[in-house]
C-alpha cells in the first residue's frame, strides 16, 4: 500500500522519475526486471495498474485512474487538482473524494497479489480489448452486426485501430462478401481493405491519440451484403480480450431447431458443425445471449445453430 501511495504524488504515472518510485513489491507484481530501461518499466507498471483498475467498481475505478493520472480528463495535473476534479465528477467534497481514492488503492493492493495476464503476442499489439458486446440481427435483410468495445492502449500516441471482420460463405454462394462498416461513435473509418473473399479490414482513426494505459470506447456496425451466411457467430481473438458478450436475434418466423455454445474451440470444430452438447434456448422474442471471460487467443467463442431437428 505504501508503494502504491508513492505513485500518486506529483504527476502520478506521468512523473519523470516514475522508474525511481517503483518499490520491490510493485516491481515483482508487474514483472519489472532490474535490467529494464525506464521506458520499459513504466510500460509494464502502467499496463498492469490499468488492467487492475478495470476490475474495480465504477466509482473506485474512476478514483484510482484519477489519482494515478491515467484518466484523460485528469491526466497531467498535480494530485490536489486531480482530487478536485474527482470530487466534481463524483459530486462530492474533496475529503470524500480522497477517501474514495484510499479505498480504491486498498483494493488495488489486494489485486496486485494475483498473477498478471500473459502478454499479447499479436504482431499488431498496441491495444487490447477489455470488453466487447456484440448484437447480431438475423431478423433483417441483410443481416447486421453491431459491436461496442472498450479498449486499453498498450503504447503512447495510439491513433488508429485495424479492425478485422470475416464472413465465410456457404459452399456454392457468392464468394464476395462486400462488407460495409459504419462507425456509430468513437472514431471514423479512413481505409477499407478487402483482404480475401471472406475477410475485410477497416482502419479506424480515433478522435484523439491515446496514452499508454488510457481506455477508449467505440461502436461499429458491420453489414455483409451477402444474405446466405454460415450458421454460427464467433469471436476468435488474435489479441488479448478479457470479456465478450453476444446476443443473437433470430427471425421468429423460422428460428433454428438447435443452438449450442462454442466455448474456446478450434476453427475446424466449427467447420465440422458438431453439436457441442452445451444447448442454448431461444427465448420467446427470438434471442439468445451469452458471455465469456478471459478468452484465449486463437480459439473461438460464440454460438452455432442448426435448422435440422435430427439428432447428431
C-alpha positions as a Markdown table, in Angstrom:
| # | Residue | x | y | z |
|---|---|---|---|---|
| 1 | Unk | 0.0 | 0.0 | 0.0 |
| 2 | Unk | 2.8 | 2.4 | 0.8 |
| 3 | Unk | 4.4 | 1.8 | -2.6 |
| 4 | Unk | 1.1 | 2.5 | -4.4 |
| 5 | Unk | 0.6 | 5.7 | -2.4 |
| 6 | Unk | 4.1 | 6.8 | -3.6 |
| 7 | Unk | 2.8 | 6.7 | -7.2 |
| 8 | Unk | 0.1 | 9.3 | -6.7 |
| 9 | Unk | 2.4 | 12.1 | -5.8 |
| 10 | Unk | 3.0 | 14.9 | -8.3 |
| 11 | Unk | 2.0 | 13.9 | -11.8 |
| 12 | Unk | 1.3 | 10.3 | -10.9 |
| 13 | Unk | 2.3 | 7.9 | -13.6 |
| 14 | Unk | 3.3 | 10.7 | -15.8 |
| 15 | Unk | 6.1 | 11.7 | -13.4 |
| 16 | Unk | 9.6 | 12.0 | -15.0 |
| 17 | Unk | 11.1 | 10.0 | -12.1 |
| 18 | Unk | 8.5 | 7.3 | -12.1 |
| 19 | Unk | 11.0 | 4.4 | -12.5 |
| 20 | Unk | 12.7 | 5.5 | -9.3 |
| 21 | Unk | 9.5 | 5.3 | -7.3 |
| 22 | Unk | 8.8 | 1.7 | -8.2 |
| 23 | Unk | 9.3 | -0.3 | -5.0 |
| 24 | Unk | 10.3 | -4.0 | -4.8 |
| 25 | Unk | 6.7 | -5.3 | -4.3 |
| 26 | Unk | 5.4 | -3.4 | -7.3 |
| 27 | Unk | 8.4 | -4.4 | -9.3 |
| 28 | Unk | 7.6 | -8.1 | -8.6 |
| 29 | Unk | 3.9 | -7.7 | -9.2 |
| 30 | Unk | 4.4 | -6.0 | -12.5 |
| 31 | Unk | 7.1 | -8.3 | -13.8 |
| 32 | Unk | 9.7 | -5.5 | -13.9 |
| 33 | Unk | 13.3 | -6.7 | -14.2 |
| 34 | Unk | 16.3 | -4.8 | -12.7 |
| 35 | Unk | 17.7 | -4.6 | -16.3 |
| 36 | Unk | 14.6 | -2.9 | -17.7 |
| 37 | Unk | 15.1 | 0.6 | -19.1 |
| 38 | Unk | 12.9 | 3.3 | -17.5 |
| 39 | Unk | 10.6 | 3.3 | -20.6 |
| 40 | Unk | 10.0 | -0.5 | -20.3 |
| 41 | Unk | 9.5 | -0.3 | -16.6 |
| 42 | Unk | 6.9 | 2.4 | -17.0 |
| 43 | Unk | 5.1 | 0.5 | -19.7 |
| 44 | Unk | 4.9 | -2.7 | -17.5 |
| 45 | Unk | 3.7 | -0.7 | -14.5 |
| 46 | Unk | 1.1 | 1.4 | -16.3 |
| 47 | Unk | -0.4 | -1.6 | -18.2 |
| 48 | Unk | -0.6 | -3.7 | -15.0 |
| 49 | Unk | -2.3 | -1.0 | -13.0 |
| 50 | Unk | -4.6 | 0.0 | -15.9 |
| 51 | Unk | -5.7 | -3.7 | -16.1 |
| 52 | Unk | -6.4 | -3.9 | -12.3 |
| 53 | Unk | -8.3 | -0.6 | -12.4 |
| 54 | Unk | -10.7 | -2.2 | -14.9 |
| 55 | Unk | -11.7 | -4.8 | -12.2 |
| 56 | Unk | -12.8 | -2.2 | -9.7 |
| 57 | Unk | -16.4 | -0.9 | -9.4 |
| 58 | Unk | -17.1 | 2.2 | -11.5 |
| 59 | Unk | -16.6 | 4.8 | -8.7 |
| 60 | Unk | -13.4 | 3.2 | -7.4 |
| 61 | Unk | -12.1 | 2.8 | -10.9 |
| 62 | Unk | -12.6 | 6.5 | -11.6 |
| 63 | Unk | -10.9 | 7.3 | -8.3 |
| 64 | Unk | -7.9 | 5.1 | -9.0 |
| 65 | Unk | -7.5 | 6.4 | -12.6 |
| 66 | Unk | -7.7 | 10.0 | -11.5 |
| 67 | Unk | -5.2 | 9.6 | -8.6 |
| 68 | Unk | -2.7 | 7.8 | -10.8 |
| 69 | Unk | -3.1 | 10.3 | -13.6 |
| 70 | Unk | -4.5 | 7.7 | -16.0 |
| 71 | Unk | -7.8 | 9.4 | -16.7 |
| 72 | Unk | -7.7 | 11.5 | -19.8 |
| 73 | Unk | -9.6 | 14.4 | -18.1 |
| 74 | Unk | -7.4 | 14.3 | -15.0 |
| 75 | Unk | -4.0 | 13.5 | -16.5 |
| 76 | Unk | -1.1 | 15.8 | -16.3 |
| 77 | Unk | -2.4 | 17.6 | -13.2 |
| 78 | Unk | -0.9 | 17.6 | -9.7 |
| 79 | Unk | -2.6 | 15.4 | -7.1 |
| 80 | Unk | -4.6 | 18.2 | -5.4 |
| 81 | Unk | -6.1 | 19.2 | -8.7 |
| 82 | Unk | -6.8 | 15.6 | -9.6 |
| 83 | Unk | -8.7 | 15.2 | -6.3 |
| 84 | Unk | -10.7 | 18.4 | -7.0 |
| 85 | Unk | -11.6 | 17.1 | -10.5 |
| 86 | Unk | -12.6 | 13.7 | -8.9 |
| 87 | Unk | -14.7 | 15.5 | -6.3 |
| 88 | Unk | -16.6 | 17.3 | -9.1 |
| 89 | Unk | -17.0 | 14.2 | -11.1 |
| 90 | Unk | -18.5 | 12.3 | -8.1 |
| 91 | Unk | -20.5 | 15.3 | -6.9 |
| 92 | Unk | -18.8 | 15.0 | -3.5 |
| 93 | Unk | -16.5 | 17.2 | -1.4 |
| 94 | Unk | -12.7 | 16.7 | -1.7 |
| 95 | Unk | -12.4 | 14.8 | 1.6 |
| 96 | Unk | -14.9 | 12.2 | 0.3 |
| 97 | Unk | -13.0 | 12.0 | -3.0 |
| 98 | Unk | -9.7 | 11.4 | -1.1 |
| 99 | Unk | -11.4 | 8.6 | 1.0 |
| 100 | Unk | -12.6 | 7.0 | -2.2 |
| 101 | Unk | -9.1 | 7.1 | -3.6 |
| 102 | Unk | -7.8 | 5.4 | -0.4 |
| 103 | Unk | -10.4 | 2.7 | -0.7 |
| 104 | Unk | -9.6 | 2.2 | -4.4 |
| 105 | Unk | -5.9 | 1.8 | -3.6 |
| 106 | Unk | -6.6 | -0.7 | -0.9 |
| 107 | Unk | -8.5 | -2.8 | -3.4 |
| 108 | Unk | -5.6 | -2.4 | -5.9 |
| 109 | Unk | -3.2 | -3.5 | -3.3 |
| 110 | Unk | -5.2 | -6.7 | -2.8 |
| 111 | Unk | -5.5 | -7.3 | -6.6 |
| 112 | Unk | -1.7 | -6.9 | -7.1 |
| 113 | Unk | -1.2 | -10.3 | -5.5 |
| 114 | Unk | -3.0 | -12.1 | -8.3 |
| 115 | Unk | -1.0 | -13.4 | -11.3 |
| 116 | Unk | -0.5 | -11.0 | -14.2 |
| 117 | Unk | -2.2 | -11.9 | -17.5 |
| 118 | Unk | 0.1 | -13.2 | -20.3 |
| 119 | Unk | 1.4 | -10.6 | -22.7 |
| 120 | Unk | -0.2 | -10.2 | -26.1 |
| 121 | Unk | 1.8 | -11.9 | -28.8 |
| 122 | Unk | -0.2 | -10.5 | -31.8 |
| 123 | Unk | 2.2 | -8.7 | -34.2 |
| 124 | Unk | -0.1 | -5.7 | -34.3 |
| 125 | Unk | -0.1 | -5.4 | -30.5 |
| 126 | Unk | -0.6 | -1.9 | -29.3 |
| 127 | Unk | -4.0 | -2.2 | -27.6 |
| 128 | Unk | -6.2 | -4.9 | -26.1 |
| 129 | Unk | -9.9 | -5.4 | -25.6 |
| 130 | Unk | -11.1 | -5.0 | -22.1 |
| 131 | Unk | -14.7 | -5.7 | -23.0 |
| 132 | Unk | -16.7 | -6.4 | -26.2 |
| 133 | Unk | -20.5 | -6.5 | -26.7 |
| 134 | Unk | -22.0 | -7.8 | -29.9 |
| 135 | Unk | -25.5 | -7.8 | -31.3 |
| 136 | Unk | -26.2 | -9.9 | -34.4 |
| 137 | Unk | -29.6 | -9.3 | -36.1 |
| 138 | Unk | -30.6 | -12.2 | -38.3 |
| 139 | Unk | -34.2 | -11.0 | -38.5 |
| 140 | Unk | -33.1 | -8.4 | -41.0 |
| 141 | Unk | -32.1 | -8.5 | -44.7 |
| 142 | Unk | -29.2 | -8.2 | -45.0 |
| 143 | Unk | -28.1 | -9.4 | -41.5 |
| 144 | Unk | -26.4 | -6.7 | -39.3 |
| 145 | Unk | -23.8 | -6.9 | -36.6 |
| 146 | Unk | -23.2 | -4.2 | -34.1 |
| 147 | Unk | -20.2 | -4.2 | -31.8 |
| 148 | Unk | -19.3 | -2.0 | -28.8 |
| 149 | Unk | -15.7 | -2.3 | -27.5 |
| 150 | Unk | -13.7 | -0.8 | -24.6 |
| 151 | Unk | -10.0 | -1.0 | -25.4 |
| 152 | Unk | -6.9 | -0.1 | -23.5 |
| 153 | Unk | -3.8 | 1.4 | -25.2 |
| 154 | Unk | -0.6 | -0.5 | -24.7 |
| 155 | Unk | 1.5 | 2.2 | -26.3 |
| 156 | Unk | 1.7 | 6.0 | -26.3 |
| 157 | Unk | 0.2 | 8.0 | -29.2 |
| 158 | Unk | -2.1 | 5.2 | -30.4 |
| 159 | Unk | -4.2 | 7.0 | -33.0 |
| 160 | Unk | -5.5 | 4.2 | -35.3 |
| 161 | Unk | -7.0 | 0.7 | -34.9 |
| 162 | Unk | -7.1 | -2.0 | -37.5 |
| 163 | Unk | -10.4 | -3.9 | -37.2 |
| 164 | Unk | -11.0 | -7.2 | -38.9 |
| 165 | Unk | -14.2 | -8.9 | -39.9 |
| 166 | Unk | -14.8 | -12.3 | -41.6 |
| 167 | Unk | -17.9 | -13.6 | -43.3 |
| 168 | Unk | -17.3 | -17.2 | -44.6 |
| 169 | Unk | -19.7 | -18.1 | -47.3 |
| 170 | Unk | -21.7 | -21.2 | -47.7 |
| 171 | Unk | -20.4 | -23.5 | -50.5 |
| 172 | Unk | -21.7 | -22.5 | -53.9 |
| 173 | Unk | -22.8 | -19.0 | -52.8 |
| 174 | Unk | -21.4 | -15.7 | -54.0 |
| 175 | Unk | -17.7 | -15.6 | -52.8 |
| 176 | Unk | -17.5 | -11.8 | -52.5 |
| 177 | Unk | -19.0 | -10.6 | -49.2 |
| 178 | Unk | -18.9 | -6.8 | -49.9 |
| 179 | Unk | -18.7 | -6.0 | -46.2 |
| 180 | Unk | -19.5 | -2.4 | -45.2 |
| 181 | Unk | -18.6 | -0.8 | -41.9 |
| 182 | Unk | -20.2 | 2.2 | -40.2 |
| 183 | Unk | -18.8 | 3.7 | -37.0 |
| 184 | Unk | -21.5 | 4.6 | -34.6 |
| 185 | Unk | -19.3 | 6.5 | -32.1 |
| 186 | Unk | -15.7 | 6.8 | -31.1 |
| 187 | Unk | -13.9 | 7.2 | -34.4 |
| 188 | Unk | -14.1 | 7.2 | -38.2 |
| 189 | Unk | -13.2 | 4.7 | -40.9 |
| 190 | Unk | -10.3 | 6.1 | -43.1 |
| 191 | Unk | -9.5 | 2.9 | -45.1 |
| 192 | Unk | -11.2 | -0.3 | -46.1 |
| 193 | Unk | -9.2 | -3.3 | -47.2 |
| 194 | Unk | -10.7 | -6.5 | -48.9 |
| 195 | Unk | -8.0 | -9.0 | -47.8 |
| 196 | Unk | -9.8 | -12.0 | -49.2 |
| 197 | Unk | -13.1 | -13.2 | -50.4 |
| 198 | Unk | -14.3 | -13.7 | -46.9 |
| 199 | Unk | -12.2 | -11.3 | -44.8 |
| 200 | Unk | -12.0 | -7.5 | -44.7 |
| 201 | Unk | -10.1 | -5.0 | -42.6 |
| 202 | Unk | -11.0 | -1.4 | -41.6 |
| 203 | Unk | -8.6 | 1.2 | -40.4 |
| 204 | Unk | -10.4 | 3.4 | -37.8 |
| 205 | Unk | -9.0 | 6.8 | -36.7 |
| 206 | Unk | -9.6 | 7.7 | -33.1 |
| 207 | Unk | -10.9 | 11.1 | -32.0 |
| 208 | Unk | -7.6 | 11.8 | -30.2 |
| 209 | Unk | -4.4 | 9.8 | -29.8 |
| 210 | Unk | -4.4 | 7.6 | -26.7 |
| 211 | Unk | -1.8 | 7.5 | -24.0 |
| 212 | Unk | -0.3 | 4.3 | -22.6 |
| 213 | Unk | -3.0 | 2.7 | -20.3 |
| 214 | Unk | -5.8 | 5.0 | -21.5 |
| 215 | Unk | -9.2 | 3.5 | -22.2 |
| 216 | Unk | -11.5 | 4.2 | -25.2 |
| 217 | Unk | -14.9 | 3.1 | -26.2 |
| 218 | Unk | -16.3 | 2.8 | -29.7 |
| 219 | Unk | -19.2 | 1.3 | -31.5 |
| 220 | Unk | -19.3 | 0.0 | -35.1 |
| 221 | Unk | -21.8 | -1.7 | -37.4 |
| 222 | Unk | -20.9 | -4.3 | -40.0 |
| 223 | Unk | -23.2 | -5.3 | -42.7 |
| 224 | Unk | -22.3 | -8.0 | -45.3 |
| 225 | Unk | -24.4 | -7.7 | -48.5 |
| 226 | Unk | -24.5 | -11.5 | -48.8 |
| 227 | Unk | -27.7 | -13.0 | -47.3 |
| 228 | Unk | -26.5 | -16.7 | -47.2 |
| 229 | Unk | -24.4 | -16.9 | -44.1 |
| 230 | Unk | -23.0 | -19.9 | -42.3 |
| 231 | Unk | -24.9 | -20.8 | -39.2 |
| 232 | Unk | -22.6 | -19.5 | -36.5 |
| 233 | Unk | -21.3 | -16.4 | -34.9 |
| 234 | Unk | -17.9 | -16.5 | -33.1 |
| 235 | Unk | -15.2 | -14.2 | -31.9 |
| 236 | Unk | -11.6 | -15.6 | -32.4 |
| 237 | Unk | -9.4 | -13.1 | -30.6 |
| 238 | Unk | -6.0 | -12.5 | -32.1 |
| 239 | Unk | -5.1 | -10.1 | -29.3 |
| 240 | Unk | -5.9 | -10.1 | -25.6 |
| 241 | Unk | -9.7 | -10.0 | -24.8 |
| 242 | Unk | -10.9 | -10.1 | -21.2 |
| 243 | Unk | -14.7 | -10.1 | -21.7 |
| 244 | Unk | -17.0 | -10.9 | -24.6 |
| 245 | Unk | -20.8 | -11.0 | -24.6 |
| 246 | Unk | -23.1 | -11.6 | -27.6 |
| 247 | Unk | -26.8 | -11.6 | -28.3 |
| 248 | Unk | -28.3 | -13.0 | -31.5 |
| 249 | Unk | -31.8 | -12.2 | -32.6 |
| 250 | Unk | -33.2 | -14.8 | -35.0 |
| 251 | Unk | -36.2 | -14.4 | -37.3 |
| 252 | Unk | -39.1 | -15.6 | -35.2 |
| 253 | Unk | -40.9 | -16.9 | -38.4 |
| 254 | Unk | -38.2 | -19.5 | -38.7 |
| 255 | Unk | -36.0 | -20.0 | -35.7 |
| 256 | Unk | -33.3 | -22.7 | -35.6 |
| 257 | Unk | -34.2 | -26.1 | -34.1 |
| 258 | Unk | -31.0 | -26.3 | -32.1 |
| 259 | Unk | -28.5 | -23.7 | -30.8 |
| 260 | Unk | -25.3 | -24.6 | -28.9 |
| 261 | Unk | -22.4 | -22.7 | -27.2 |
| 262 | Unk | -18.9 | -22.7 | -28.5 |
| 263 | Unk | -16.6 | -22.1 | -25.6 |
| 264 | Unk | -13.0 | -21.8 | -26.8 |
| 265 | Unk | -12.9 | -24.3 | -29.7 |
| 266 | Unk | -10.5 | -24.6 | -32.7 |
| 267 | Unk | -11.9 | -23.4 | -36.0 |
| 268 | Unk | -12.1 | -26.8 | -37.5 |
| 269 | Unk | -14.7 | -27.8 | -34.9 |
| 270 | Unk | -16.9 | -25.1 | -36.1 |
| 271 | Unk | -16.4 | -26.1 | -39.8 |
| 272 | Unk | -17.5 | -29.6 | -38.9 |
| 273 | Unk | -20.7 | -28.3 | -37.4 |
| 274 | Unk | -20.7 | -30.8 | -34.5 |
| 275 | Unk | -23.1 | -30.0 | -31.7 |
| 276 | Unk | -21.1 | -29.3 | -28.5 |
| 277 | Unk | -23.9 | -30.6 | -26.3 |
| 278 | Unk | -24.0 | -27.2 | -24.4 |
| 279 | Unk | -27.5 | -26.4 | -25.6 |
| 280 | Unk | -28.9 | -22.8 | -25.6 |
| 281 | Unk | -32.6 | -21.8 | -25.6 |
| 282 | Unk | -34.0 | -19.3 | -27.9 |
| 283 | Unk | -36.4 | -17.1 | -25.9 |
| 284 | Unk | -39.9 | -16.1 | -27.0 |
| 285 | Unk | -38.7 | -12.9 | -28.8 |
| 286 | Unk | -36.2 | -15.0 | -30.8 |
| 287 | Unk | -33.0 | -14.1 | -28.9 |
| 288 | Unk | -30.1 | -16.0 | -27.4 |
| 289 | Unk | -27.5 | -14.3 | -25.2 |
| 290 | Unk | -24.2 | -15.5 | -23.6 |
| 291 | Unk | -20.9 | -14.2 | -22.2 |
| 292 | Unk | -17.3 | -15.3 | -21.9 |
| 293 | Unk | -14.4 | -14.2 | -19.7 |
| 294 | Unk | -10.6 | -14.4 | -20.1 |
| 295 | Unk | -10.6 | -15.6 | -23.7 |
| 296 | Unk | -7.6 | -17.4 | -25.1 |
| 297 | Unk | -6.0 | -16.1 | -28.3 |
| 298 | Unk | -6.6 | -18.2 | -31.4 |
| 299 | Unk | -9.7 | -20.1 | -30.0 |
| 300 | Unk | -13.3 | -19.3 | -31.0 |
| 301 | Unk | -16.1 | -18.2 | -28.7 |
| 302 | Unk | -19.8 | -17.8 | -29.6 |
| 303 | Unk | -22.6 | -20.0 | -30.7 |
| 304 | Unk | -23.7 | -22.2 | -33.6 |
| 305 | Unk | -27.1 | -23.3 | -34.7 |
| 306 | Unk | -28.9 | -25.8 | -37.0 |
| 307 | Unk | -32.3 | -25.8 | -38.6 |
| 308 | Unk | -32.2 | -29.6 | -38.9 |
| 309 | Unk | -34.0 | -31.3 | -36.0 |
| 310 | Unk | -32.4 | -34.6 | -36.5 |
| 311 | Unk | -30.1 | -35.9 | -33.7 |
| 312 | Unk | -26.4 | -35.9 | -34.5 |
